[in-house]
Amino acid sequence: MQKLNKPAILVVDMLNDFVYGALTCERGKAIVPATAHLLDAARKANVPVIFCNDAHLKGIDRELSIWGDHAIAGTEGAQVIPELNKAEGDYVVPKRRYSGFFQTDLDILLKELGVQTVVMTGLHTHMCVRHTSADAFSLGYDVVVAKEATDSFTEEDYTSGLAYLKTCYGADAYTNEELIAMF
């Protein structure tokens, strides 16, 4: 199996409010063990792990008018779920929009780390993972998806999100074991 070209793992919105709180995604709970396993393997292989986290400003951010209050910066709901064992060497990029790139430091961080390929994990394949993938592709990164470590509110949202990522960005989806073998 071919190696990934200078990969980093992007963990999108695996936060208390998305897995257990204000915007609970029942399907998100199911990907926690697979996500934790992939992150542990990435760390052992010296693949950077970057959390792209909603960190909204209450009463200001546009998304809140659609989704209600969630992942408000500085609250417990905006914290990475404990099961993912956020490590000292991991990076956190707060975001106020769907994309992890939109007016954040993600692109400069990836460039400084020498990253060429982003491995998408987290929630939701048809929204935040999709928008982050779009910007990654537009900025010249290769995009792949960890199919066991991504999901959405519904199976339809998940599969349509994966199909969109493949069609528009050439993003192949792999199992954890396939990805680990490519680190």
N, C-alpha and C positions, 0 to 999 in steps of 0.2 A: 504494500500500500504506500502511496506517495506521501511524503512529509508535507505538513503545512508550512507555508512560507512565512517565517517570523510571526507566529500567532500571539494573540492576546484573547482572553475570555472577557466578553462584556456581559455583565449580569444586570439585566434590566428590571428594575422595580420589584425585586424580591424583598418586599418590605412588609412590616407588620400589618399595615392597613390593607395591602393587597392580598395577603395570605390569610389573615385572621380578623381584620378590622373593618373599617368603613366601606371598603370596596372588595370584600372577601370574594375570592375566586376559589370555589371548591376544587376545581381542577388544578389550581395552583398548588394546593396542598400535596397532590399526588406526585408532583415533580421535585419536591424538596429532597428526598433521598438521592435521586439520580443527579441532581444539581450539586449537592454536597460532595458526592463521589467524584464528579468531574472536576470540581474546584480543587479538591485535595490532590488529584492526579496532576492537574496543571501546576500547582505550587511545587510539587515534587520534581516536575520537569522544567522548573524555572520559567514557566509561561506566565506572564503577568495576568493578574485577576483585577478587573476594574468594575466596580459597582457604579452603575448609572442610575441614580436614585431621584425620584420625584422629591422635591423639597419646596413645596408651594408657599407663597406668601398669602396668608389668610385675607380674604376680602379684595384681593388684587388680581390674582392669576386667572386668566380666561378659562382654563380647563375646569376650574371650580364651578363656574356657571353651568357647565354641562354635567359634571360628575358629582357635584357637592364637595364638601370639605373632605379632603383626604391627604395624607402624607404632608401635613403642614410642617414646614421647617422647624426643627427643634423639638418636635413631639415624639413620643414613643412610636406613633404610627408611621413616622418617616424613617425609622431605624431598620436596618437589615435584619431579617429574621435570624434568631440565634443559631438555628440548625446549620446555617451556612458557615459558621465558625470563621467569621471575618478575621483575617490574620494581619499581623503587624505590617507585612510587606505589600498588602493589597492597597489599591487606590480607590478613592471615592470621588465621583464627579456628580455634584448636585445639579439637577435640571428642573426647569419650571415649565417645560413644554414636553410634548411627546418624544421628541428626538433627544438622544443623549448628546448630540452635537450642537444643537441650536443654542447659540450664545453661551457656550460652556468652554471649558479648557480641554475637552476630550481630544480634539484633533492634535493640539500641540503636545499633549501627554503621549499620545500614540507615536507621534513623529519622534519625540525625544527618546522613546523606548525602542525605536527602530521597527515598529510593528508594520507588517504588510497585510496580514490576514486577521479579521475579527471573527471570533466564534460567538455567535449570538445565543444567549440563554435568557430565560426569564419570561415575563408577562408583558404584553399580550402579542402573539404573533401578528395579529391583524391591526395593531395600533402602535404601541411604543417600540416593539421590536421592529416592526415594519418601517416606521419613520426613522429610527436609528440606522437601520440597514440602508435605507434610501440615501441618507447623508453619507454613510460610510462609502457606498458605491460611488457617489458623486465626487467624493474626495480622493478616490483612487484606491481604496482598500478592497481586497478580496473579501467576500462575505460567505461564511458557511454557518450552518445552523445545527445546534445540538438538539436533535428531535426529541430526546428523552428529557431534556432540561428546558423546554419551552412549552407554553400552552396558552389557552385563551378561555374565555367564559364558556364557550360551547365547542363541540367537535367541529361544527361547520366553520366557526371563526378561526379555529386552529388550522384546519386543512386548507381553507381558502387563503389564510395568511402565508402558509408554507408555499402554496402554489404561486402566489403573487411574488414572493421572494425569489423563487426559482425562475419564473418567467421574466421578471423585470431586472433582476440583478445577477442571474446565474448562480444563485445561492443553493448549493447542494446541502441536503440534510443528512446527517450521519448519527449513528448510535454513539453512545459514550465510548464503548470499547473501540470502535473505529477511530474516533477522535484521539483517544489516548495513544493508540498505535501510531498516529500521525504527528504527535508532539515531537 
